[in-house]
Amino acid sequence: MSVIHIICTSYHKPQIEKMLDVAKKTIKKEGKNLGDIYWLPGVLEIPYAIRKIHSTKHQDNDFQHHGFVVLGIIEKGKTKHGKVIGQAVIKDLIKYQTGGGRPVGIGIIGPGATPEQIEERLEMHAKNAVLAVSHLMKHIREWK
């Protein structure tokens, strides 16, 4: 049973809820099962949370068939703070995946996104994050 868990950030919650709706529908269309939905304060908390969820769920014998979708927004600010957070989080999520973790579909808009850019990217980022993790969850023979 292929299960996709979704990690959402509470900052920009109305927009994230739109992304969550799209992600749920896409998971269903992909023939995967929706797992747990987790809410975190912001994007910076995602790497810690994904490891904590992983270590807790790893006791489940079927965990090798699990993946994650992360949904968040890093908007344009007056400083480079968002850029630093975005780079650190993406780097860590890649490290998690390639270091024996589970596949992760990254639906993070930004860093540096303006309100207009956020709105126009909500559906696309959520859908593409699910499609990416769904593909990675397939057996490698199916990638050919």
MITORMI-404037 format. One line per field, with one value per residue: residue number from 0; residue in three letters; x, y, z of N, C-alpha, C, CB in turn. Coordinates in Angstrom, 3 decimals, always signed. Glycine has a CB too. Layout:
N
nr <- c(NUM/...)
rest <- c(ala/...)
n_px <- c(X/...)
n_py <- c(Y/...)
n_pz <- c(Z/...)
ca_px <- c(X/...)
ca_py <- c(Y/...)
ca_pz <- c(Z/...)
c_px <- c(X/...)
c_py <- c(Y/...)
c_pz <- c(Z/...)
cb_px <- c(X/...)
cb_py <- c(Y/...)
cb_pz <- c(Z/...)
END
This chain:
144
nr <- c(0/1/2/3/4/5/6/7/8/9/10/11/12/13/14/15/16/17/18/19/20/21/22/23/24/25/26/27/28/29/30/31/32/33/34/35/36/37/38/39/40/41/42/43/44/45/46/47/48/49/50/51/52/53/54/55/56/57/58/59/60/61/62/63/64/65/66/67/68/69/70/71/72/73/74/75/76/77/78/79/80/81/82/83/84/85/86/87/88/89/90/91/92/93/94/95/96/97/98/99/100/101/102/103/104/105/106/107/108/109/110/111/112/113/114/115/116/117/118/119/120/121/122/123/124/125/126/127/128/129/130/131/132/133/134/135/136/137/138/139/140/141/142/143)
rest <- c(met/ser/val/ile/his/ile/ile/cys/thr/ser/tyr/his/lys/pro/gln/ile/glu/lys/met/leu/asp/val/ala/lys/lys/thr/ile/lys/lys/glu/gly/lys/asn/leu/gly/asp/ile/tyr/trp/leu/pro/gly/val/leu/glu/ile/pro/tyr/ala/ile/arg/lys/ile/his/ser/thr/lys/his/gln/asp/asn/asp/phe/gln/his/his/gly/phe/val/val/leu/gly/ile/ile/glu/lys/gly/lys/thr/lys/his/gly/lys/val/ile/gly/gln/ala/val/ile/lys/asp/leu/ile/lys/tyr/gln/thr/gly/gly/gly/arg/pro/val/gly/ile/gly/ile/ile/gly/pro/gly/ala/thr/pro/glu/gln/ile/glu/glu/arg/leu/glu/met/his/ala/lys/asn/ala/val/leu/ala/val/ser/his/leu/met/lys/his/ile/arg/glu/trp/lys)
n_px <- c(+0.843/+0.774/+1.459/+0.995/+2.076/+1.289/+2.871/+2.175/+2.529/+1.667/+1.825/+0.583/-1.842/-4.508/-3.806/-2.235/-4.121/-5.593/-3.668/-3.414/-5.908/-5.696/-3.490/-4.518/-6.516/-4.921/-3.334/-5.269/-6.013/-3.646/-3.720/-2.766/-2.639/-3.920/-2.100/-1.246/-1.881/+0.050/+0.578/+2.688/+4.515/+6.129/+8.217/+10.880/+10.730/+10.219/+12.340/+13.153/+10.692/+10.022/+11.930/+11.327/+8.736/+9.368/+11.037/+9.187/+7.163/+8.610/+8.534/+6.352/+5.731/+5.182/+6.284/+8.169/+6.823/+5.952/+5.691/+6.389/+4.821/+5.568/+4.283/+4.521/+5.254/+7.520/+7.763/+8.575/+10.781/+12.229/+14.820/+17.501/+16.739/+14.660/+15.673/+17.927/+16.705/+15.147/+17.154/+18.529/+16.532/+15.712/+18.140/+18.512/+16.253/+16.808/+19.108/+17.971/+16.308/+18.210/+19.758/+18.713/+16.154/+12.681/+10.877/+10.360/+8.107/+8.393/+6.633/+7.050/+6.641/+8.564/+11.878/+11.232/+8.817/+6.183/+2.952/+1.238/+2.605/+2.487/-0.266/-0.718/+0.766/-0.078/-1.776/-0.247/+2.262/+1.479/+0.264/+2.404/+4.257/+3.057/+2.931/+5.659/+6.595/+4.975/+5.891/+8.545/+8.030/+7.435/+8.485/+11.814/+11.925/+9.669/+10.372/+11.568)
n_py <- c(-1.175/+2.068/+5.029/+8.463/+10.994/+14.245/+17.283/+20.330/+23.898/+26.350/+29.087/+31.459/+30.112/+30.041/+29.908/+27.617/+25.724/+25.654/+24.537/+22.081/+20.893/+20.495/+18.766/+16.504/+15.652/+15.040/+12.975/+10.991/+10.690/+9.631/+7.124/+6.537/+6.280/+8.536/+9.597/+10.624/+14.017/+16.708/+19.656/+22.408/+25.202/+26.714/+26.754/+26.232/+24.338/+21.922/+19.959/+18.842/+17.828/+15.929/+13.980/+13.204/+12.189/+10.119/+8.481/+7.706/+6.410/+4.428/+2.075/+0.824/-1.860/-1.550/+0.784/+1.279/+1.852/+4.408/+7.958/+11.498/+14.698/+18.059/+21.192/+24.612/+28.142/+30.642/+33.836/+36.959/+39.038/+41.782/+41.267/+38.851/+36.621/+34.710/+33.470/+32.167/+30.383/+28.873/+27.659/+26.142/+24.382/+22.979/+21.775/+20.111/+18.429/+17.066/+15.741/+14.100/+12.414/+11.130/+9.884/+7.526/+8.007/+8.643/+9.135/+12.553/+15.002/+18.223/+20.970/+23.787/+27.141/+29.772/+30.685/+34.229/+34.865/+36.858/+38.203/+37.962/+36.065/+33.915/+33.212/+32.437/+30.149/+28.200/+25.879/+24.530/+23.984/+22.324/+20.139/+19.233/+18.471/+16.228/+14.579/+14.211/+12.809/+10.569/+9.394/+8.777/+6.834/+4.594/+1.403/+1.050/-0.062/+0.908/+3.462/+3.514)
n_pz <- c(+0.000/-1.018/+0.551/+1.027/+3.016/+4.199/+4.841/+6.132/+6.281/+8.683/+8.408/+6.200/+5.992/+4.687/+1.941/+1.925/+2.627/+0.259/-1.410/-0.148/-0.655/-3.449/-3.481/-2.131/-3.945/-6.151/-5.168/-4.910/-7.645/-8.584/-7.585/-5.097/-1.488/+0.903/+3.583/+6.848/+7.834/+8.643/+10.552/+10.701/+12.187/+10.308/+7.309/+8.028/+10.027/+8.823/+8.048/+10.572/+11.488/+9.517/+9.894/+12.496/+12.198/+10.434/+12.066/+13.997/+12.513/+11.323/+12.634/+11.678/+9.640/+6.947/+6.119/+4.132/+1.849/+1.935/+1.382/+1.273/+1.038/+1.015/+1.888/+1.540/+1.927/+1.081/+1.355/-0.319/+1.327/+3.219/+3.666/+3.195/+4.526/+3.965/+1.674/+2.688/+4.479/+2.666/+1.030/+2.968/+3.898/+1.548/+0.827/+3.048/+2.852/+0.487/+1.310/+3.276/+1.679/-0.005/+1.818/+2.785/+3.550/+2.926/-0.200/-1.175/-2.109/-3.124/-2.419/-2.129/-2.321/-3.479/-2.329/-1.954/-3.136/-4.410/-3.421/-5.700/-7.244/-5.514/-5.441/-8.136/-8.308/-6.544/-7.117/-9.109/-7.822/-5.681/-7.007/-8.655/-6.688/-5.561/-7.843/-8.324/-6.005/-6.156/-8.512/-7.760/-5.885/-7.299/-8.634/-9.831/-12.380/-13.598/-14.270/-16.672)
ca_px <- c(+0.000/+1.537/+0.852/+1.658/+1.780/+1.444/+3.311/+1.737/+2.944/+0.526/+1.980/-0.162/-2.744/-5.546/-3.211/-1.788/-5.323/-5.886/-2.679/-3.751/-7.030/-5.157/-2.638/-5.390/-7.144/-3.883/-2.986/-6.340/-5.879/-2.442/-3.952/-2.054/-3.465/-3.589/-1.695/-1.515/-1.622/+0.696/+0.669/+3.854/+4.485/+6.716/+9.046/+12.110/+10.489/+9.959/+13.337/+13.063/+9.431/+10.021/+12.743/+10.595/+7.668/+10.032/+11.472/+8.000/+6.448/+9.493/+8.141/+5.334/+6.406/+4.866/+6.752/+8.969/+5.935/+5.464/+6.372/+5.957/+4.673/+5.658/+3.631/+4.867/+5.471/+8.535/+7.476/+9.612/+10.938/+13.138/+16.186/+17.802/+16.376/+13.889/+16.564/+18.745/+15.830/+14.813/+18.312/+18.816/+15.477/+15.793/+19.361/+18.287/+15.290/+17.540/+19.975/+17.096/+15.905/+19.338/+20.425/+17.936/+14.814/+11.588/+10.733/+9.708/+7.670/+8.565/+5.673/+7.359/+6.668/+9.566/+11.795/+11.129/+7.552/+5.289/+1.568/+0.707/+3.269/+1.981/-1.596/-0.680/+1.554/-0.625/-2.214/+0.860/+3.260/+0.896/+0.094/+3.712/+4.890/+2.465/+3.366/+7.070/+6.754/+4.299/+6.805/+9.676/+7.575/+7.305/+9.669/+12.686/+11.595/+8.616/+10.949/+12.110)
ca_py <- c(+0.000/+3.307/+6.069/+9.761/+11.890/+15.646/+18.212/+21.678/+24.970/+27.167/+30.451/+31.511/+28.961/+29.958/+29.452/+26.231/+24.882/+25.459/+23.575/+20.786/+20.337/+20.026/+17.606/+15.359/+15.203/+14.462/+11.682/+10.062/+10.435/+8.820/+5.786/+6.390/+6.503/+9.695/+9.256/+11.649/+15.419/+17.360/+21.115/+22.975/+26.667/+27.283/+25.908/+25.851/+23.182/+20.714/+18.887/+18.154/+17.093/+14.772/+12.943/+12.709/+11.348/+8.934/+7.588/+7.183/+5.515/+3.376/+0.847/+0.233/-2.743/-1.151/+2.154/+1.462/+2.288/+5.730/+9.134/+12.751/+15.936/+19.212/+22.371/+25.818/+29.376/+31.567/+35.056/+37.979/+39.897/+42.919/+40.776/+37.565/+35.575/+33.672/+32.735/+31.298/+29.307/+28.030/+26.849/+25.180/+23.364/+22.132/+20.971/+19.073/+17.451/+16.224/+14.880/+13.094/+11.447/+10.358/+9.226/+6.401/+8.425/+8.334/+10.163/+13.797/+15.929/+19.545/+21.964/+25.030/+28.302/+30.725/+31.948/+35.484/+34.947/+37.986/+37.724/+37.556/+34.822/+32.857/+32.792/+31.757/+28.925/+27.289/+24.598/+23.896/+23.453/+21.206/+19.006/+18.725/+17.816/+14.881/+13.805/+13.854/+11.746/+9.390/+8.774/+8.213/+5.670/+3.457/+0.575/+1.681/-0.583/+1.755/+4.734/+3.393)
ca_pz <- c(+0.000/-1.116/+1.372/+0.999/+4.132/+3.805/+5.881/+5.766/+7.166/+9.104/+7.925/+4.930/+6.078/+3.646/+0.686/+2.118/+2.571/-1.171/-1.894/+0.446/-1.427/-4.726/-3.196/-1.818/-5.196/-7.001/-4.561/-5.289/-9.084/-8.774/-7.052/-3.820/-0.304/+1.719/+4.948/+7.849/+7.497/+9.776/+10.454/+11.369/+12.136/+9.099/+6.451/+8.717/+10.899/+8.027/+8.146/+11.865/+11.559/+8.625/+10.543/+13.668/+11.661/+9.896/+13.152/+14.660/+11.605/+10.846/+13.314/+10.811/+8.680/+5.588/+5.940/+2.920/+0.774/+2.288/+0.874/+1.871/+0.284/+1.914/+1.311/+2.275/+1.169/+1.592/+0.608/-0.462/+2.493/+3.057/+3.847/+2.543/+5.483/+3.283/+0.773/+3.533/+4.953/+1.523/+0.650/+4.034/+3.950/+0.355/+0.951/+4.047/+2.343/-0.469/+2.133/+3.886/+0.651/-0.517/+2.939/+3.299/+3.961/+1.997/-1.239/-0.767/-3.140/-2.522/-2.860/-1.423/-3.219/-3.038/-1.604/-2.683/-3.861/-4.145/-3.286/-7.009/-7.611/-4.633/-5.902/-9.436/-8.206/-5.533/-7.674/-9.823/-6.895/-4.930/-7.925/-9.061/-5.542/-5.477/-9.013/-8.142/-5.002/-6.685/-9.469/-7.024/-5.120/-8.206/-8.798/-10.830/-13.713/-14.151/-14.675/-18.036)
c_px <- c(+0.886/+0.795/+1.677/+1.154/+2.046/+1.818/+3.003/+2.279/+1.756/+0.610/+1.392/-1.210/-3.843/-4.997/-2.766/-2.986/-5.757/-4.932/-2.997/-4.902/-6.554/-4.316/-3.476/-6.015/-6.120/-3.438/-4.013/-6.230/-4.686/-2.601/-3.186/-3.043/-2.972/-3.272/-2.110/-1.184/-1.107/+0.771/+1.839/+3.781/+5.009/+7.610/+10.291/+11.935/+10.339/+11.050/+13.302/+11.825/+9.465/+10.851/+12.018/+9.451/+8.257/+10.392/+10.289/+7.313/+7.302/+9.167/+7.051/+6.042/+6.229/+5.428/+7.572/+8.127/+5.344/+6.307/+5.780/+5.773/+4.745/+5.116/+3.958/+5.092/+6.551/+8.394/+8.671/+9.624/+11.904/+14.598/+16.349/+17.429/+15.639/+14.740/+17.414/+17.913/+15.522/+15.957/+18.608/+17.792/+15.565/+17.018/+19.141/+17.288/+15.928/+18.446/+19.157/+16.745/+17.055/+20.088/+19.607/+16.563/+13.782/+11.553/+9.958/+9.357/+7.649/+7.623/+5.851/+7.467/+7.651/+10.913/+11.678/+9.840/+6.748/+3.867/+0.963/+1.300/+2.773/+0.666/-1.540/+0.069/+0.961/-0.940/-1.045/+1.870/+2.720/+0.785/+1.444/+4.460/+4.363/+2.935/+4.818/+7.223/+6.086/+5.212/+7.973/+9.296/+7.418/+8.594/+10.501/+12.441/+10.535/+9.138/+11.448/+11.083)
c_py <- c(+1.236/+4.431/+7.348/+10.603/+13.317/+16.484/+19.623/+22.692/+25.888/+28.618/+30.489/+30.386/+28.938/+29.455/+27.992/+25.287/+24.638/+24.424/+22.167/+20.124/+19.761/+18.762/+16.358/+14.784/+14.507/+13.106/+10.633/+9.687/+9.539/+7.403/+5.491/+6.641/+7.724/+9.218/+10.357/+13.036/+16.086/+18.858/+21.593/+24.494/+27.241/+26.293/+25.403/+24.602/+21.863/+19.644/+18.122/+17.279/+15.834/+13.635/+12.359/+11.797/+10.036/+7.966/+6.979/+6.137/+4.345/+2.036/+0.109/-0.584/-2.290/+0.230/+2.350/+1.935/+3.675/+6.814/+10.365/+13.824/+17.054/+20.436/+23.596/+26.986/+30.188/+32.836/+35.999/+38.858/+41.028/+42.506/+39.455/+36.366/+34.411/+32.827/+31.738/+30.109/+28.344/+27.115/+25.780/+24.042/+22.432/+21.233/+19.813/+18.023/+16.527/+15.252/+13.765/+12.007/+10.538/+9.611/+8.109/+6.784/+7.967/+9.420/+11.375/+14.606/+17.323/+20.548/+23.246/+26.140/+29.306/+30.029/+33.163/+35.665/+36.171/+37.432/+37.249/+36.220/+33.659/+32.324/+31.992/+30.428/+27.868/+25.899/+23.840/+23.261/+22.257/+19.962/+18.396/+18.033/+16.391/+14.022/+13.350/+12.707/+10.460/+8.644/+8.099/+6.968/+4.422/+2.640/+1.159/+1.145/+0.292/+3.120/+4.712/+3.758)
c_pz <- c(+0.000/-0.415/+1.250/+2.162/+3.669/+5.024/+5.388/+6.763/+7.449/+8.653/+6.519/+4.875/+5.014/+2.302/+0.787/+2.091/+1.121/-1.763/-1.389/-0.306/-2.757/-4.516/-2.914/-3.096/-6.096/-6.466/-4.979/-6.772/-9.387/-8.233/-5.778/-2.682/+0.456/+3.128/+5.903/+7.305/+8.762/+9.507/+11.308/+11.300/+10.823/+8.379/+7.186/+9.590/+10.128/+8.178/+9.473/+11.907/+10.704/+9.224/+11.762/+13.237/+11.154/+11.022/+13.883/+13.795/+11.139/+11.501/+12.538/+9.736/+7.244/+5.248/+4.677/+1.751/+1.040/+1.617/+1.528/+0.805/+1.310/+1.191/+2.161/+1.334/+1.878/+0.765/+0.573/+0.782/+2.194/+3.200/+3.086/+3.431/+4.806/+2.358/+1.551/+4.027/+3.813/+1.129/+1.691/+4.046/+2.748/+0.426/+1.933/+3.567/+1.313/+0.285/+2.781/+2.867/+0.240/+0.576/+3.550/+3.815/+2.951/+0.919/-0.723/-2.008/-2.534/-3.173/-2.071/-2.458/-2.644/-2.934/-2.543/-3.446/-3.426/-3.986/-4.614/-7.448/-6.770/-5.185/-7.197/-9.389/-7.271/-6.102/-8.306/-8.866/-6.115/-5.807/-8.291/-7.925/-5.396/-6.645/-8.867/-7.159/-5.478/-7.661/-8.748/-6.231/-5.996/-8.212/-9.933/-12.244/-14.396/-14.588/-16.100/-19.062)
cb_px <- c(-0.958/+1.802/+0.746/+1.412/+2.638/+0.142/+4.849/+0.196/+4.119/+0.402/+3.493/+0.815/-3.376/-6.192/-2.018/-1.014/-6.474/-5.774/-1.265/-4.116/-8.096/-4.308/-1.718/-6.504/-7.782/-2.682/-2.918/-7.728/-5.740/-1.260/-3.596/-0.830/-3.456/-4.751/-0.175/-0.714/-2.919/+2.114/-0.665/+5.171/+5.289/+7.503/+9.460/+12.595/+9.244/+9.823/+14.708/+13.040/+8.278/+10.566/+14.114/+10.050/+6.906/+11.295/+12.355/+7.030/+5.956/+10.945/+7.658/+4.415/+5.895/+3.368/+7.563/+9.670/+4.814/+5.471/+6.266/+6.963/+3.317/+7.129/+2.090/+6.104/+4.143/+10.013/+6.282/+9.381/+11.423/+12.810/+16.517/+19.294/+15.507/+12.767/+17.467/+19.324/+14.519/+14.419/+19.538/+18.834/+14.090/+15.836/+20.550/+17.798/+14.084/+18.378/+20.699/+15.805/+15.368/+20.287/+20.749/+18.688/+14.748/+10.205/+10.026/+10.621/+6.267/+10.025/+4.246/+8.682/+5.238/+9.171/+13.015/+12.249/+6.732/+5.360/+0.702/+0.999/+4.772/+1.789/-2.483/-0.038/+2.928/-1.886/-3.322/+1.560/+3.714/-0.490/-0.647/+4.551/+4.640/+0.916/+3.204/+7.871/+6.159/+2.982/+7.331/+10.250/+6.250/+6.963/+9.289/+14.146/+11.092/+7.512/+12.070/+12.611)
cb_py <- c(-0.001/+3.671/+5.618/+10.484/+11.534/+16.184/+18.037/+21.756/+25.765/+27.125/+30.913/+31.398/+28.933/+31.327/+30.344/+26.082/+25.536/+26.803/+23.992/+20.953/+21.416/+21.135/+17.902/+15.783/+16.400/+15.410/+11.793/+10.687/+11.751/+9.487/+4.775/+7.381/+5.264/+10.732/+9.022/+11.373/+16.147/+16.771/+21.798/+22.457/+27.228/+28.525/+26.678/+27.006/+23.423/+21.089/+19.464/+19.166/+17.982/+15.160/+13.521/+13.887/+12.080/+9.333/+8.344/+8.314/+6.285/+3.748/+1.158/+1.334/-4.153/-1.163/+2.568/+0.170/+1.277/+5.914/+9.220/+13.215/+15.978/+19.451/+22.165/+25.586/+30.205/+30.959/+35.765/+38.836/+39.090/+44.001/+40.590/+37.497/+36.165/+34.293/+33.707/+32.094/+29.883/+28.883/+27.735/+25.886/+24.026/+22.991/+21.854/+19.696/+18.164/+17.097/+15.714/+13.753/+12.175/+11.266/+10.228/+5.733/+9.947/+8.240/+9.579/+14.621/+15.534/+20.019/+21.440/+24.905/+28.943/+31.356/+32.104/+35.596/+33.673/+39.062/+38.827/+38.635/+34.964/+33.381/+34.005/+32.658/+29.265/+27.890/+24.820/+24.917/+24.543/+21.591/+19.451/+19.854/+18.620/+14.961/+14.639/+15.064/+12.183/+9.790/+9.824/+9.252/+5.986/+3.935/-0.914/+1.467/-2.045/+1.933/+5.106/+1.985)
cb_pz <- c(+1.213/-2.586/+2.856/-0.352/+5.401/+3.152/+6.209/+5.704/+6.551/+10.592/+7.940/+3.718/+7.427/+3.451/+0.307/+3.455/+3.365/-1.948/-1.452/+1.928/-1.676/-5.398/-2.000/-0.823/-5.944/-7.102/-3.003/-4.997/-9.845/-8.104/-8.075/-3.729/+0.609/+1.727/+5.030/+9.126/+6.941/+10.029/+10.905/+10.729/+13.276/+9.436/+5.196/+9.569/+11.728/+6.563/+7.951/+13.027/+11.123/+7.235/+10.968/+14.507/+10.525/+9.108/+14.143/+14.992/+10.407/+11.111/+14.732/+10.172/+8.823/+5.384/+7.122/+2.553/+0.585/+3.810/-0.664/+2.923/-0.551/+2.387/+1.213/+3.123/+1.028/+1.504/+1.212/-1.739/+3.697/+4.072/+5.365/+2.181/+6.597/+2.502/-0.005/+4.735/+5.540/+0.347/+0.452/+5.397/+4.003/-0.922/+1.417/+5.340/+1.729/-1.449/+3.224/+4.434/-0.572/-1.246/+3.992/+4.386/+4.132/+2.751/-2.469/+0.189/-3.710/-2.654/-2.717/-0.586/-3.390/-1.690/-0.712/-3.618/-3.644/-5.304/-2.705/-8.069/-7.466/-3.181/-6.098/-10.465/-7.746/-4.927/-8.715/-10.711/-5.928/-4.380/-9.199/-9.600/-4.243/-5.463/-10.295/-7.657/-3.641/-7.379/-10.464/-6.088/-4.437/-9.634/-9.081/-10.451/-13.610/-13.133/-13.757/-18.299)
END
